[in-house]
Amino acid sequence: MLSAFARAFRTPDLRRKLLFTIGMMVLFRVGSFLPTPGVSYPNVQACIEQTADNDLLGLVNLFSGGALLQLSVFSLGIMPYITASIIVQLLRVVIPKFEELHKEGQSGTAKLTQYTRYLTIGLAILQSTTIITFARSGNLFQGCTLEVIPDDSPITLLIMVITMTAGTGLIMWFGELITERGVGNGMSLLIFTSIAASFPGALWSIAGGNDGVVKFIAVLAIVVLVIGLVVFVEQSQRRVPVQYAKRMVGRRMYGGSSTYIPIKINMAGVIPVIFASSLLAVPTLIAQFGDATAGWVQWISVNVADPAAPLHIAIYIALIIFFCFFYTAITFNPDEVADNMKKYGGFIPGIRAGRPTAEYLDYVITRITTPGSIYLALVALLPMIAFIVLGVGANIPFGGASILIVVGVGLETVKQIESQLQQRHYEGFLR
């Protein structure tokens, strides 16, 4: 991998793309530390230190690189865009017009991207209003009596909402610029930057505690083990062979080639983990507005909000497995794949074209997704359980979702760099 980056920096065109990507990532991190107008930055820092164990908005704070609890310009991070993208994908199943746009090719995809941008801005307005309301009421930093928003006049609050929403729009633009003029998928790289930026601070805090060296080595060993497992499984795939029959078009003969359909063990990626974490946070969020002495609030705090609670773990596993099957069914349509194969004269050896091919692909997908969903649940839970046993805490940024994103984005970016290097240094038959 290091040799690939070295060769990339020796290639002028690729070097410009890499430097542009790094520059955008640096700007993204700078915006994560710029306080929103109307926020008392010293009071925010003091409240963060007092409520370091509050994991109510931990997932969103992780994806924003810690900018959420800082109440910075980029507080919302990339989460509104991720949520909007997922909603638009899910709406393809409900709204036939969206499915038609998806099948139209580049023009339809551009229209869906436009809808995603509009929805992102709408979600940013909603989320920024919610976060500001939380900060004013004291629910964002529970136990902290300092005022993080000293001036809560309507004009100040409106400026804060506009600033945070504009920050989300700017992040979205950064991601699209990286995709267009840089290397890799821009949105994925910004998420990678947010998560990776919190790693050094977390390691330093572990090393500085009681038995710091022992826990530091144990955490590193667990992280390396999980990374190895993630790399092994994410690179694994079931290759379904496809044969194309020869056909005459005019005076030319086409077809007669063989290829395969690559089916990954984990086709859903990290989306099921995000969905499961978001749904599990809802009961905790509702309980924040209830009476702390009420029985149902205490029950939620003990059984649902606590990451070490058996019920929390059981619900988490069930939600991950469910969303893994659900999201795979949305993103991979066996009927559509079978129809496209039949249209171009393709068939799976030993399987008839048409409906039998669709049933066979559905069977393969089900068999592959079952161990894939179990693997995803284990990767999401094992680090968290191990860190709880070590006494490190469940809310450090080395969970399964973080490692999945960092490793997945890293592998995909390296693949893109290597493919561009091959295009520029391909020797082929000249060698």
FIBA-280280 format. One record per residue (C-alpha): residue number from 1; chain; x, z negated, y negated. Coordinates in steps of 0.02 Angstrom, whole numbers. Last residue first. Layout:
# FIBA-280280
{rec NUM; A; {X; Z; Y}}
...
***
This chain:
# FIBA-280280
{rec 431; A; {332; 1097; 273}}
{rec 430; A; {243; 1240; 188}}
{rec 429; A; {100; 1233; 314}}
{rec 428; A; {27; 1077; 231}}
{rec 427; A; {134; 1005; 91}}
{rec 426; A; {0; 909; -1}}
{rec 425; A; {76; 814; -147}}
{rec 424; A; {-63; 823; -277}}
{rec 423; A; {-213; 821; -161}}
{rec 422; A; {-129; 695; -47}}
{rec 421; A; {-98; 579; -194}}
{rec 420; A; {-281; 590; -241}}
{rec 419; A; {-330; 540; -64}}
{rec 418; A; {-206; 396; -67}}
{rec 417; A; {-275; 329; -231}}
{rec 416; A; {-453; 342; -166}}
{rec 415; A; {-409; 251; -6}}
{rec 414; A; {-320; 114; -105}}
{rec 413; A; {-476; 90; -211}}
{rec 412; A; {-589; 78; -57}}
{rec 411; A; {-476; -51; 27}}
{rec 410; A; {-466; -159; -130}}
{rec 409; A; {-654; -148; -161}}
{rec 408; A; {-691; -206; 16}}
{rec 407; A; {-559; -344; 15}}
{rec 406; A; {-616; -417; -152}}
{rec 405; A; {-801; -399; -113}}
{rec 404; A; {-793; -472; 62}}
{rec 403; A; {-678; -613; 4}}
{rec 402; A; {-798; -663; -134}}
{rec 401; A; {-952; -655; -22}}
{rec 400; A; {-866; -758; 114}}
{rec 399; A; {-821; -898; -4}}
{rec 398; A; {-653; -917; -90}}
{rec 397; A; {-717; -948; -267}}
{rec 396; A; {-733; -1138; -253}}
{rec 395; A; {-913; -1200; -242}}
{rec 394; A; {-913; -1279; -70}}
{rec 393; A; {-791; -1419; -106}}
{rec 392; A; {-610; -1457; -60}}
{rec 391; A; {-651; -1600; 57}}
{rec 390; A; {-569; -1514; 205}}
{rec 389; A; {-735; -1519; 300}}
{rec 388; A; {-824; -1443; 149}}
{rec 387; A; {-690; -1307; 139}}
{rec 386; A; {-713; -1265; 323}}
{rec 385; A; {-902; -1255; 304}}
{rec 384; A; {-888; -1137; 154}}
{rec 383; A; {-755; -1030; 239}}
{rec 382; A; {-862; -1015; 397}}
{rec 381; A; {-1027; -977; 311}}
{rec 380; A; {-1014; -805; 229}}
{rec 379; A; {-897; -733; 361}}
{rec 378; A; {-1009; -801; 499}}
{rec 377; A; {-1167; -730; 421}}
{rec 376; A; {-1085; -560; 398}}
{rec 375; A; {-1023; -559; 578}}
{rec 374; A; {-1198; -600; 640}}
{rec 373; A; {-1269; -458; 534}}
{rec 372; A; {-1140; -336; 603}}
{rec 371; A; {-1171; -393; 782}}
{rec 370; A; {-1354; -342; 763}}
{rec 369; A; {-1322; -194; 646}}
{rec 368; A; {-1231; -92; 779}}
{rec 367; A; {-1368; -103; 913}}
{rec 366; A; {-1505; -69; 784}}
{rec 365; A; {-1409; 79; 710}}
{rec 364; A; {-1379; 152; 883}}
{rec 363; A; {-1565; 140; 929}}
{rec 362; A; {-1617; 216; 763}}
{rec 361; A; {-1492; 358; 792}}
{rec 360; A; {-1567; 389; 966}}
{rec 359; A; {-1745; 387; 897}}
{rec 358; A; {-1697; 512; 760}}
{rec 357; A; {-1612; 625; 888}}
{rec 356; A; {-1765; 619; 1002}}
{rec 355; A; {-1875; 669; 852}}
{rec 354; A; {-1781; 826; 805}}
{rec 353; A; {-1639; 895; 911}}
{rec 352; A; {-1626; 851; 1096}}
{rec 351; A; {-1492; 726; 1146}}
{rec 350; A; {-1355; 762; 1275}}
{rec 349; A; {-1228; 812; 1144}}
{rec 348; A; {-1293; 763; 970}}
{rec 347; A; {-1362; 915; 880}}
{rec 346; A; {-1325; 1023; 729}}
{rec 345; A; {-1407; 1190; 686}}
{rec 344; A; {-1409; 1168; 497}}
{rec 343; A; {-1593; 1120; 483}}
{rec 342; A; {-1585; 1016; 643}}
{rec 341; A; {-1446; 908; 571}}
{rec 340; A; {-1539; 886; 408}}
{rec 339; A; {-1698; 835; 501}}
{rec 338; A; {-1603; 709; 609}}
{rec 337; A; {-1521; 630; 455}}
{rec 336; A; {-1690; 616; 367}}
{rec 335; A; {-1773; 538; 520}}
{rec 334; A; {-1628; 416; 546}}
{rec 333; A; {-1642; 349; 366}}
{rec 332; A; {-1490; 246; 318}}
{rec 331; A; {-1496; 154; 150}}
{rec 330; A; {-1667; 75; 169}}
{rec 329; A; {-1653; 24; 352}}
{rec 328; A; {-1479; -46; 318}}
{rec 327; A; {-1551; -151; 175}}
{rec 326; A; {-1685; -229; 286}}
{rec 325; A; {-1573; -258; 438}}
{rec 324; A; {-1442; -349; 332}}
{rec 323; A; {-1579; -431; 230}}
{rec 322; A; {-1649; -516; 386}}
{rec 321; A; {-1479; -569; 454}}
{rec 320; A; {-1426; -642; 286}}
{rec 319; A; {-1593; -731; 263}}
{rec 318; A; {-1586; -811; 436}}
{rec 317; A; {-1406; -871; 411}}
{rec 316; A; {-1446; -949; 241}}
{rec 315; A; {-1604; -1031; 306}}
{rec 314; A; {-1506; -1113; 448}}
{rec 313; A; {-1364; -1168; 331}}
{rec 312; A; {-1483; -1245; 205}}
{rec 311; A; {-1580; -1331; 345}}
{rec 310; A; {-1419; -1405; 416}}
{rec 309; A; {-1369; -1477; 245}}
{rec 308; A; {-1187; -1442; 196}}
{rec 307; A; {-1234; -1323; 54}}
{rec 306; A; {-1344; -1460; -26}}
{rec 305; A; {-1482; -1376; -126}}
{rec 304; A; {-1600; -1353; 21}}
{rec 303; A; {-1609; -1518; 120}}
{rec 302; A; {-1554; -1658; 2}}
{rec 301; A; {-1598; -1584; -168}}
{rec 300; A; {-1756; -1501; -101}}
{rec 299; A; {-1815; -1668; -28}}
{rec 298; A; {-1773; -1760; -190}}
{rec 297; A; {-1878; -1636; -290}}
{rec 296; A; {-2021; -1648; -165}}
{rec 295; A; {-2022; -1838; -175}}
{rec 294; A; {-2026; -1849; -365}}
{rec 293; A; {-1892; -1958; -446}}
{rec 292; A; {-1802; -1812; -529}}
{rec 291; A; {-1965; -1754; -607}}
{rec 290; A; {-1975; -1566; -600}}
{rec 289; A; {-1892; -1429; -703}}
{rec 288; A; {-1730; -1431; -604}}
{rec 287; A; {-1831; -1421; -443}}
{rec 286; A; {-1882; -1242; -485}}
{rec 285; A; {-1699; -1190; -497}}
{rec 284; A; {-1658; -1276; -333}}
{rec 283; A; {-1803; -1185; -249}}
{rec 282; A; {-1740; -1018; -322}}
{rec 281; A; {-1555; -1040; -277}}
{rec 280; A; {-1588; -1000; -94}}
{rec 279; A; {-1663; -833; -145}}
{rec 278; A; {-1507; -786; -245}}
{rec 277; A; {-1388; -838; -107}}
{rec 276; A; {-1484; -735; 22}}
{rec 275; A; {-1491; -581; -89}}
{rec 274; A; {-1305; -592; -131}}
{rec 273; A; {-1259; -616; 53}}
{rec 272; A; {-1370; -470; 104}}
{rec 271; A; {-1286; -357; -28}}
{rec 270; A; {-1107; -391; 32}}
{rec 269; A; {-1092; -230; 132}}
{rec 268; A; {-1255; -164; 205}}
{rec 267; A; {-1172; -44; 327}}
{rec 266; A; {-1076; -182; 417}}
{rec 265; A; {-1034; -107; 587}}
{rec 264; A; {-1002; 60; 503}}
{rec 263; A; {-1084; 218; 568}}
{rec 262; A; {-974; 373; 552}}
{rec 261; A; {-1074; 530; 600}}
{rec 260; A; {-960; 649; 696}}
{rec 259; A; {-890; 825; 691}}
{rec 258; A; {-890; 980; 801}}
{rec 257; A; {-880; 1160; 748}}
{rec 256; A; {-971; 1313; 818}}
{rec 255; A; {-1048; 1351; 652}}
{rec 254; A; {-1050; 1513; 555}}
{rec 253; A; {-1028; 1695; 607}}
{rec 252; A; {-1030; 1827; 471}}
{rec 251; A; {-1119; 1993; 465}}
{rec 250; A; {-1278; 1928; 386}}
{rec 249; A; {-1287; 1746; 439}}
{rec 248; A; {-1254; 1733; 627}}
{rec 247; A; {-1264; 1562; 707}}
{rec 246; A; {-1145; 1459; 814}}
{rec 245; A; {-1210; 1287; 863}}
{rec 244; A; {-1151; 1131; 773}}
{rec 243; A; {-1099; 982; 880}}
{rec 242; A; {-1116; 802; 820}}
{rec 241; A; {-1024; 653; 895}}
{rec 240; A; {-1083; 477; 843}}
{rec 239; A; {-930; 382; 782}}
{rec 238; A; {-958; 194; 784}}
{rec 237; A; {-857; 111; 647}}
{rec 236; A; {-725; -22; 620}}
{rec 235; A; {-632; -28; 454}}
{rec 234; A; {-746; -165; 387}}
{rec 233; A; {-724; -263; 549}}
{rec 232; A; {-534; -271; 549}}
{rec 231; A; {-518; -293; 361}}
{rec 230; A; {-647; -433; 360}}
{rec 229; A; {-565; -525; 506}}
{rec 228; A; {-393; -514; 425}}
{rec 227; A; {-465; -574; 259}}
{rec 226; A; {-549; -720; 349}}
{rec 225; A; {-384; -774; 428}}
{rec 224; A; {-290; -756; 263}}
{rec 223; A; {-422; -861; 173}}
{rec 222; A; {-419; -996; 307}}
{rec 221; A; {-228; -1005; 303}}
{rec 220; A; {-228; -1012; 112}}
{rec 219; A; {-355; -1154; 114}}
{rec 218; A; {-252; -1252; 241}}
{rec 217; A; {-90; -1228; 142}}
{rec 216; A; {-174; -1289; -19}}
{rec 215; A; {-258; -1434; 73}}
{rec 214; A; {-89; -1494; 138}}
{rec 213; A; {-3; -1470; -30}}
{rec 212; A; {-142; -1557; -129}}
{rec 211; A; {-156; -1712; -22}}
{rec 210; A; {-250; -1783; -173}}
{rec 209; A; {-274; -1651; -306}}
{rec 208; A; {-153; -1537; -400}}
{rec 207; A; {-138; -1405; -264}}
{rec 206; A; {-327; -1384; -257}}
{rec 205; A; {-342; -1364; -447}}
{rec 204; A; {-201; -1235; -446}}
{rec 203; A; {-284; -1136; -308}}
{rec 202; A; {-448; -1133; -406}}
{rec 201; A; {-361; -1079; -565}}
{rec 200; A; {-268; -939; -475}}
{rec 199; A; {-426; -873; -389}}
{rec 198; A; {-544; -861; -540}}
{rec 197; A; {-475; -694; -602}}
{rec 196; A; {-499; -617; -429}}
{rec 195; A; {-688; -638; -442}}
{rec 194; A; {-710; -559; -614}}
{rec 193; A; {-583; -421; -582}}
{rec 192; A; {-664; -371; -417}}
{rec 191; A; {-834; -365; -503}}
{rec 190; A; {-756; -250; -635}}
{rec 189; A; {-679; -144; -497}}
{rec 188; A; {-847; -125; -410}}
{rec 187; A; {-930; -68; -571}}
{rec 186; A; {-794; 60; -606}}
{rec 185; A; {-786; 140; -434}}
{rec 184; A; {-608; 196; -405}}
{rec 183; A; {-474; 268; -519}}
{rec 182; A; {-499; 305; -703}}
{rec 181; A; {-584; 436; -811}}
{rec 180; A; {-762; 448; -742}}
{rec 179; A; {-776; 291; -635}}
{rec 178; A; {-677; 189; -762}}
{rec 177; A; {-786; 254; -904}}
{rec 176; A; {-945; 212; -807}}
{rec 175; A; {-886; 33; -779}}
{rec 174; A; {-837; 10; -962}}
{rec 173; A; {-1008; 76; -1017}}
{rec 172; A; {-1096; -51; -905}}
{rec 171; A; {-985; -188; -977}}
{rec 170; A; {-1033; -131; -1153}}
{rec 169; A; {-1218; -135; -1110}}
{rec 168; A; {-1198; -312; -1041}}
{rec 167; A; {-1108; -365; -1201}}
{rec 166; A; {-1249; -289; -1305}}
{rec 165; A; {-1371; -399; -1209}}
{rec 164; A; {-1264; -553; -1241}}
{rec 163; A; {-1250; -512; -1427}}
{rec 162; A; {-1436; -472; -1447}}
{rec 161; A; {-1487; -635; -1362}}
{rec 160; A; {-1364; -736; -1468}}
{rec 159; A; {-1423; -651; -1629}}
{rec 158; A; {-1603; -694; -1584}}
{rec 157; A; {-1555; -876; -1553}}
{rec 156; A; {-1470; -886; -1723}}
{rec 155; A; {-1619; -808; -1812}}
{rec 154; A; {-1743; -922; -1722}}
{rec 153; A; {-1647; -1081; -1776}}
{rec 152; A; {-1556; -1174; -1638}}
{rec 151; A; {-1402; -1224; -1739}}
{rec 150; A; {-1295; -1344; -1638}}
{rec 149; A; {-1296; -1237; -1479}}
{rec 148; A; {-1181; -1326; -1355}}
{rec 147; A; {-1248; -1496; -1408}}
{rec 146; A; {-1156; -1634; -1315}}
{rec 145; A; {-1255; -1745; -1196}}
{rec 144; A; {-1183; -1674; -1034}}
{rec 143; A; {-1267; -1741; -877}}
{rec 142; A; {-1333; -1571; -825}}
{rec 141; A; {-1243; -1426; -907}}
{rec 140; A; {-1362; -1278; -892}}
{rec 139; A; {-1515; -1391; -885}}
{rec 138; A; {-1479; -1465; -1058}}
{rec 137; A; {-1637; -1394; -1139}}
{rec 136; A; {-1540; -1285; -1263}}
{rec 135; A; {-1420; -1217; -1131}}
{rec 134; A; {-1562; -1177; -1010}}
{rec 133; A; {-1658; -1086; -1148}}
{rec 132; A; {-1500; -988; -1190}}
{rec 131; A; {-1480; -942; -1006}}
{rec 130; A; {-1661; -886; -992}}
{rec 129; A; {-1655; -780; -1150}}
{rec 128; A; {-1493; -699; -1089}}
{rec 127; A; {-1575; -664; -920}}
{rec 126; A; {-1729; -580; -993}}
{rec 125; A; {-1633; -475; -1121}}
{rec 124; A; {-1506; -426; -986}}
{rec 123; A; {-1647; -380; -866}}
{rec 122; A; {-1718; -259; -994}}
{rec 121; A; {-1545; -186; -1030}}
{rec 120; A; {-1513; -161; -844}}
{rec 119; A; {-1686; -81; -820}}
{rec 118; A; {-1644; 50; -952}}
{rec 117; A; {-1476; 83; -870}}
{rec 116; A; {-1552; 97; -696}}
{rec 115; A; {-1682; 221; -760}}
{rec 114; A; {-1540; 329; -828}}
{rec 113; A; {-1449; 318; -661}}
{rec 112; A; {-1609; 376; -574}}
{rec 111; A; {-1614; 527; -691}}
{rec 110; A; {-1431; 568; -657}}
{rec 109; A; {-1464; 555; -469}}
{rec 108; A; {-1607; 679; -486}}
{rec 107; A; {-1496; 804; -577}}
{rec 106; A; {-1353; 782; -451}}
{rec 105; A; {-1457; 806; -295}}
{rec 104; A; {-1645; 830; -291}}
{rec 103; A; {-1665; 713; -141}}
{rec 102; A; {-1645; 554; -244}}
{rec 101; A; {-1770; 620; -372}}
{rec 100; A; {-1897; 646; -233}}
{rec 99; A; {-1869; 469; -170}}
{rec 98; A; {-1897; 402; -347}}
{rec 97; A; {-2059; 500; -361}}
{rec 96; A; {-2119; 429; -195}}
{rec 95; A; {-2122; 251; -268}}
{rec 94; A; {-2118; 111; -138}}
{rec 93; A; {-1967; 156; -30}}
{rec 92; A; {-1868; 225; -176}}
{rec 91; A; {-1913; 64; -268}}
{rec 90; A; {-1787; -29; -160}}
{rec 89; A; {-1645; 78; -226}}
{rec 88; A; {-1704; 54; -406}}
{rec 87; A; {-1713; -135; -378}}
{rec 86; A; {-1536; -139; -304}}
{rec 85; A; {-1465; -43; -452}}
{rec 84; A; {-1556; -157; -577}}
{rec 83; A; {-1489; -314; -491}}
{rec 82; A; {-1311; -247; -491}}
{rec 81; A; {-1328; -195; -674}}
{rec 80; A; {-1396; -365; -725}}
{rec 79; A; {-1257; -451; -622}}
{rec 78; A; {-1109; -362; -707}}
{rec 77; A; {-1065; -504; -823}}
{rec 76; A; {-1207; -602; -900}}
{rec 75; A; {-1090; -706; -1007}}
{rec 74; A; {-995; -556; -1077}}
{rec 73; A; {-1008; -614; -1258}}
{rec 72; A; {-964; -791; -1202}}
{rec 71; A; {-1076; -935; -1148}}
{rec 70; A; {-922; -1013; -1062}}
{rec 69; A; {-1035; -1058; -916}}
{rec 68; A; {-1074; -873; -895}}
{rec 67; A; {-897; -811; -926}}
{rec 66; A; {-826; -889; -768}}
{rec 65; A; {-776; -719; -699}}
{rec 64; A; {-951; -650; -726}}
{rec 63; A; {-977; -625; -539}}
{rec 62; A; {-930; -806; -506}}
{rec 61; A; {-1045; -872; -644}}
{rec 60; A; {-1189; -774; -568}}
{rec 59; A; {-1155; -851; -397}}
{rec 58; A; {-1125; -1026; -466}}
{rec 57; A; {-1286; -1036; -566}}
{rec 56; A; {-1346; -1197; -484}}
{rec 55; A; {-1169; -1245; -426}}
{rec 54; A; {-1144; -1400; -536}}
{rec 53; A; {-981; -1479; -476}}
{rec 52; A; {-884; -1449; -638}}
{rec 51; A; {-1014; -1540; -742}}
{rec 50; A; {-904; -1648; -855}}
{rec 49; A; {-765; -1519; -872}}
{rec 48; A; {-891; -1381; -912}}
{rec 47; A; {-973; -1495; -1041}}
{rec 46; A; {-808; -1521; -1133}}
{rec 45; A; {-773; -1334; -1136}}
{rec 44; A; {-948; -1299; -1204}}
{rec 43; A; {-927; -1433; -1338}}
{rec 42; A; {-763; -1355; -1396}}
{rec 41; A; {-845; -1180; -1402}}
{rec 40; A; {-996; -1229; -1504}}
{rec 39; A; {-1108; -1077; -1481}}
{rec 38; A; {-1196; -993; -1628}}
{rec 37; A; {-1105; -826; -1611}}
{rec 36; A; {-1059; -795; -1427}}
{rec 35; A; {-886; -854; -1380}}
{rec 34; A; {-752; -723; -1339}}
{rec 33; A; {-673; -775; -1173}}
{rec 32; A; {-759; -650; -1057}}
{rec 31; A; {-729; -512; -1186}}
{rec 30; A; {-542; -526; -1154}}
{rec 29; A; {-572; -505; -966}}
{rec 28; A; {-666; -342; -991}}
{rec 27; A; {-534; -278; -1110}}
{rec 26; A; {-402; -311; -976}}
{rec 25; A; {-506; -218; -845}}
{rec 24; A; {-523; -70; -963}}
{rec 23; A; {-335; -66; -990}}
{rec 22; A; {-302; -74; -802}}
{rec 21; A; {-415; 75; -773}}
{rec 20; A; {-332; 175; -913}}
{rec 19; A; {-160; 133; -842}}
{rec 18; A; {-215; 192; -670}}
{rec 17; A; {-288; 354; -737}}
{rec 16; A; {-134; 391; -841}}
{rec 15; A; {-22; 358; -689}}
{rec 14; A; {-128; 477; -585}}
{rec 13; A; {-96; 619; -707}}
{rec 12; A; {90; 579; -724}}
{rec 11; A; {130; 553; -537}}
{rec 10; A; {269; 424; -523}}
{rec 9; A; {141; 285; -547}}
{rec 8; A; {46; 349; -395}}
{rec 7; A; {204; 353; -289}}
{rec 6; A; {234; 169; -327}}
{rec 5; A; {51; 128; -293}}
{rec 4; A; {60; 214; -124}}
{rec 3; A; {224; 126; -83}}
{rec 2; A; {141; -42; -121}}
{rec 1; A; {0; 0; 0}}
***
